[in-house]
Amino acid sequence: MPQRQKIGAVTGILAPIIAFTCILLAITSYSQFSWTNNALSDLGVVSGIAGPLFNFGLYTCGVLALLFAVFGLLGYLGKNWIGKIGVALFAGTSIALICIGVFNESFSPIHYFVSVSFFVLMPISFFITSAAFGIQRQAKMAAFTILNGIVAATPWILYFTVRYVSGVAIPEFISGLAGSVWVITLSYKIFNENKVKLKT
């Protein structure tokens, strides 16, 4: 099990790095992109390198995040039913991300549904997962997970209440960044704990 968790931790660290590298490179290569008027997914259907690069980043990140959920998160938090639910929801989030990359905006309305699923499931999975951390007496990780869930959800709540931008790129980026910080932090924690176990 420690070896499986180690694999999961490595994929968890790689997933956000690949995603944001591809997203930022796609933005750089498409000068017409606007943070306030566009959605990030608009990059997935533009001509040139931006479209394939963006889509590759999303579904590769989704696959790696799913491996993190199955190999890393399940062994770490799946000791009780609340943890299993949190892991299942995060796995669903990862599958939704894969689908966003595969079914770009050309595949309407599928793209809309999988995008909504991703941004709804992610904070919910964090709130459930935080309870699992609480049960395991990991108060700091529980608080950190709740915080990331709030950060992931708040840009969308503000978007639909005060409409601070016309496009959704900013709330998408902030929400995705919150999720990435959580995944990398937890992956690093799992990796280090298993490193100690292997030594002992």
PyMOL commands that set and color helices and strands:
alter all, ss='L'
color gray80, all
select helices_A, chain A and resi 2-29+40-45+50-77+81-102+110-135+139-161+169-199
alter helices_A, ss='H'
color red, helices_A
deselect
rebuild
show_as cartoon
